[in-house]
């Protein structure tokens, strides 16, 4: 719809990009409201909390700040159509959610990620929040 992958990445502002995985793979990194999903990137551990509720920023052109007409509606429509079965429909009171909010356990604070670090899902843990 006129926005390429690089343009979407600039709009969504991810902190970490995982390559070589299927679309919406990151929806495996959260569970329910009582449970987090532990995962490791290199030697850093994270707890996936929930799918990120998006603000107005992705609907704006990153160069001009102008709103892209119909962006939110089209995003919601496509997200609803392509929501994977593992995504946990309970989180999707609306479908303007993408990417994963995380907690960083204390032992990981200060460690560094490196380009090329692998990602490993460790399993479910009690939700820290």
TISERO-176944 format. One line per 5 residues: their letters; for each residue x, y, z of C-alpha. Coordinates in steps of 0.05 Angstrom, whole numbers, plus 5000, padded with zeros to 4 digits. Layout:
N
a> X Y Z  ... .
//
This chain:
129
xxxxx> 5000 5000 5000  5057 5047 4984  5099 5034 5047  5156 4985 5039  5187 4942 5094 .
xxxxx> 5240 4994 5111  5187 5048 5115  5145 5005 5163  5206 4992 5206  5218 5067 5212 .
xxxxx> 5146 5078 5231  5143 5021 5283  5211 5036 5314  5232 4966 5337  5289 4959 5387 .
xxxxx> 5307 4891 5361  5295 4860 5292  5296 4784 5283  5309 4760 5213  5297 4693 5181 .
xxxxx> 5231 4679 5215  5159 4676 5190  5113 4737 5194  5087 4751 5264  5136 4701 5294 .
xxxxx> 5143 4749 5353  5070 4733 5373  5100 4671 5405  5137 4715 5455  5077 4728 5500 .
xxxxx> 5024 4685 5533  4966 4707 5578  4960 4762 5630  4988 4717 5686  5044 4686 5644 .
xxxxx> 5105 4715 5609  5148 4679 5557  5222 4677 5574  5269 4682 5515  5343 4692 5505 .
xxxxx> 5380 4734 5454  5454 4719 5458  5467 4719 5533  5410 4767 5550  5344 4740 5577 .
xxxxx> 5277 4776 5568  5206 4763 5590  5155 4775 5535  5094 4808 5566  5042 4827 5514 .
xxxxx> 5032 4851 5443  5048 4925 5440  4988 4972 5432  5008 5022 5380  5002 5097 5388 .
xxxxx> 4990 5148 5333  5063 5151 5310  5061 5092 5261  5004 5126 5223  5049 5186 5210 .
xxxxx> 5101 5195 5155  5168 5193 5192  5197 5247 5146  5140 5297 5148  5099 5279 5209 .
xxxxx> 5037 5281 5166  4984 5229 5180  4977 5176 5126  4902 5173 5110  4871 5105 5126 .
xxxxx> 4935 5076 5155  4906 5053 5221  4844 5024 5189  4884 4985 5137  4933 4962 5190 .
xxxxx> 4877 4936 5234  4843 4901 5174  4907 4866 5153  4926 4847 5225  4858 4816 5236 .
xxxxx> 4863 4778 5170  4933 4751 5184  4931 4740 5259  4966 4673 5271  4930 4620 5311 .
xxxxx> 4984 4622 5364  4974 4697 5376  4925 4691 5433  4862 4727 5411  4848 4749 5483 .
xxxxx> 4899 4805 5477  4866 4833 5415  4809 4876 5441  4831 4916 5380  4881 4897 5326 .
xxxxx> 4926 4959 5328  4978 4917 5364  5044 4893 5337  5112 4874 5367  5122 4853 5440 .
xxxxx> 5130 4890 5505  5183 4859 5549  5212 4859 5619  5288 4854 5629  5305 4811 5689 .
xxxxx> 5357 4842 5736  5414 4794 5717  5409 4817 5644  5412 4892 5659  5476 4920 5629 .
xxxxx> 5490 4862 5582  5497 4875 5508  5463 4847 5447  5503 4835 5385  5483 4832 5312 .
xxxxx> 5476 4759 5294  5457 4735 5364  5407 4678 5361  5339 4678 5394  5317 4619 5437 .
xxxxx> 5248 4612 5470  5260 4585 5541  5187 4574 5563  5133 4605 5605  5145 4640 5672 .
xxxx> 5099 4676 5721  5085 4747 5695  5128 4797 5733  5080 4855 5728 .
//
